[in-house]
Amino acid sequence: MPEKNSITRAVMLVMFAENGFVEEAEDVFQEIVHRNAILWGAMHCCYAQNGDLIQAKSLFDRMPQHSVLSWTIMIKSYAQKGDVDQGKHLFEEMPHRDLVSWNAIIAVYAQRGRFKEAIRAFSLVCCWDSYSWNTILVVYALDANIRQAKKSFDEMPTWNLLSWNTILAAYAQTWHAHLGLVKEAVSYFTAMSFDNGLDPSQGHYTCIVDALRRLGRLKEAEDVLENMPLPADGVAWATFLSACKNHGEMN
């Protein structure tokens, strides 16, 4: 077999790295004398994706230059190992930050329950994409801050299924103390289904049946059960039957 040229080695390295063959990727990486940013990045991703934080950091320190992606990979790697503070330290050391890196640190804070830091990071971003908006919406929902969740939802330029899921979940976890929020949940469900053309899941229907029964609107809850596109499951029917019993509708 003829000697492999540099292009062939580069292709093999990227292939091994993308498929998690760490030892094979290392062997090829060592064979390559002149490494460009793509090859450094491929090897770095390989270590990070396979959870080898020590090797990932060692390679990161030896890189001739760092891209925003390499910084972001290290931040996420530390966060996945539970070391949010080290991830934060790296983020603060970054010479240049783009929206991807801001989204990464916001998500890191959110996943670790550090909501105040997530909110502060979000406030420092000059512009947001749908990932940013959805992440901060999840933060407010997890923090049971329904007022800010609603404000963020209303300010979002576009909504996707995750946005609707999150806002409905936010209302679902707080409506037991605020009857008015039940009406809001019904309103959002209607807007999601009819105004925005998104198909609710079975969980959404169960959620709205529960909301309607809390309002005593049993006929509407029954209509939802009978007309939902998917067969209602046992949870949905149990929710409805419990409501009938509580409202004295034994028939």
ZAZA-99236 format. One record per residue (C-alpha): residue in one letter; x, y, z. Coordinates in steps of 0.25 Angstrom, whole numbers, padded with zeros to 4 digits, always signed. Each point is the difference from the previous one (the first is absolute). Example, Ala and Ser with C-alpha at 12.3 -4.5 7.8 and 13.67 -1.06 7.14 Angstrom:
! residues 2
a+0049-0018+0031/s+0006+0014-0002/
! end
This chain:
! residues 251
m+0000+0000+0000/p+0006+0013-0004/e+0004+0010+0011/k-0012+0008+0005/n+0001+0015-0003/s-0004+0011+0009/i-0014+0002-0006/t-0003-0015+0002/r+0005+0001+0014/a-0008+0012+0003/v-0013-0007-0006/m+0003-0012+0009/l+0002+0008+0013/v-0013+0007-0002/m-0007-0013-0003/f+0006-0007+0012/a-0003+0013+0009/e-0015+0001-0005/n-0003-0014+0003/g+0007-0001+0014/f+0012-0009-0004/v+0009+0008+0010/e+0013-0009-0001/e-0001-0001-0015/a-0002+0015-0001/e+0012+0003+0010/d+0009-0009-0009/v-0003+0007-0013/f+0001+0014+0007/q+0014-0004+0005/e+0004-0003-0014/i-0004+0013-0006/v+0012+0010+0001/h-0007+0013-0005/r-0014+0001+0007/n-0010+0011-0004/a-0011+0005+0009/i-0010-0010-0005/l+0009-0012+0004/w+0002+0006+0014/g-0015+0002+0001/a-0003-0014-0004/m+0009-0006+0010/h-0005+0009+0011/c-0014-0003-0003/c+0003-0015+0000/y+0005+0001+0014/a-0011+0009+0005/q-0011-0009-0006/n+0006-0012+0007/g+0000+0007+0013/d+0016+0000+0001/l+0001+0014+0007/i+0014-0002+0003/q+0005-0002-0014/a-0010+0010-0005/k+0006+0011+0009/s+0014-0005-0003/l-0002+0002-0015/f-0008+0013+0002/d+0013+0005+0007/r+0009-0004-0011/m-0009+0005-0012/p+0008+0011-0007/q-0013+0008-0001/h-0014-0001+0006/s-0013+0001-0007/v-0013+0004+0006/l-0004-0014-0002/s+0012-0006+0008/w-0003+0010+0011/t-0015-0004+0000/i+0003-0015+0000/m+0009+0001+0012/i-0011+0008+0008/k-0010-0010-0003/s+0010-0011+0003/y+0002+0005+0014/a-0015+0003+0002/q-0003-0015-0003/k+0010-0004+0010/g-0007+0009+0010/d+0011+0010+0001/v-0008+0013-0004/d+0010+0009+0007/q+0011-0004-0009/g-0009+0001-0012/k-0004+0014+0004/h+0015+0003+0002/l+0003-0004-0014/f-0012+0008-0005/e+0006+0012+0007/e+0013-0002-0007/m-0005-0001-0014/p+0006+0012-0008/h-0012-0001-0009/r-0014-0005+0002/d-0011-0003-0010/l-0015-0004+0002/v+0004-0015+0001/s+0009+0002+0011/w-0010+0009+0008/n-0011-0010-0003/a+0010-0011+0006/i+0002+0007+0013/i-0015+0004+0002/a-0003-0015-0002/v+0011-0004+0009/y-0006+0009+0011/a-0014-0005-0003/q+0004-0015+0001/r+0006+0002+0013/g-0011+0008+0007/r+0008+0013+0000/f-0012+0008-0005/k+0005+0014+0004/e+0013-0001-0008/a-0007-0006-0012/i-0010+0012+0000/r+0012+0010+0002/a+0007-0007-0012/f-0012+0001-0008/s-0001+0015+0003/l+0014+0003-0005/v-0002-0006-0014/c-0003+0011-0010/c-0009-0009-0009/w-0006-0014+0002/d-0005-0011-0008/s-0011-0010+0002/y+0010-0009+0008/s+0003+0012+0010/w-0015+0003+0001/n-0004-0014+0003/t+0011-0002+0010/i-0003+0012+0008/l-0015-0004-0001/v+0004-0014+0006/v+0008+0008+0011/y-0012+0008+0005/a-0009-0013-0001/l+0009-0008+0009/d+0001+0012+0009/a-0015+0001+0001/n+0000+0014-0004/i-0012+0000-0009/r-0001+0015-0001/q+0014+0001-0007/a-0003-0013-0008/k-0012+0006-0006/k+0007+0013-0002/s+0011-0007-0008/f-0009-0008-0007/d-0008+0012-0005/e+0013+0007-0004/m+0005-0012-0008/p+0000+0003-0015/t-0004-0014-0004/w-0005-0012+0007/n+0003-0015-0002/l-0005-0012+0006/l+0010+0001+0012/s-0005+0014+0003/w-0014-0005+0001/n+0004-0012+0008/t+0007+0009+0010/i-0010+0010+0002/l-0011-0010+0002/a+0009-0008+0010/a+0003+0013+0007/y-0015+0003+0002/a-0003-0015+0003/q+0010+0000+0012/t-0006+0013+0006/w-0015+0000-0003/h-0003-0008+0013/a+0001+0013+0008/h-0005+0010-0011/l-0013-0003-0007/g+0002+0011-0009/l+0012-0007-0006/v-0009-0011-0004/k-0007+0009-0010/e+0013+0004-0005/a+0004-0014-0003/v-0013-0003-0007/s+0003+0013-0008/y+0014-0004-0004/f-0005-0014-0004/t-0010+0006-0009/a+0010+0009-0006/m+0010-0011-0002/s-0010-0009-0007/f-0008+0010-0009/d+0008+0012-0001/n+0013-0005-0003/g-0002-0014-0006/l+0008-0008+0009/d-0005-0014+0004/p-0001-0002+0015/s+0005-0013+0005/q-0009-0010+0009/g+0007+0007+0012/h-0005+0013-0004/y-0014-0005-0001/t+0001-0007+0014/c+0005+0013+0005/i-0012+0008-0006/v-0010-0010+0005/d+0005+0002+0014/a+0000+0015-0002/l-0015+0000-0004/r-0004-0009+0011/r+0006+0010+0010/l-0009+0010-0006/g-0012-0009+0001/r-0002+0000-0015/l-0002-0015-0001/k-0008+0000-0013/e+0012+0007-0007/a+0010-0010+0007/e-0009-0011-0005/d+0000+0006-0014/v+0015+0001+0000/l+0001-0015+0004/e-0010-0005-0011/n+0006+0009-0011/m+0015-0001+0002/p+0007-0006-0012/l+0007-0011+0009/p-0008-0009+0009/a+0000+0005+0014/d+0009-0008+0009/g-0004-0005+0014/v+0006+0013+0007/a-0009+0009-0008/w-0012-0008+0003/a+0003-0001+0015/t+0002+0015+0000/f-0014+0002-0006/l-0007-0011+0009/s+0006+0006+0012/a-0005+0014-0004/c-0014-0006-0002/k+0000-0006+0014/n+0005+0013+0007/h-0011+0008-0007/g-0011-0010+0003/e-0002-0004-0015/m-0002-0015+0003/n-0007-0002-0013/
! end
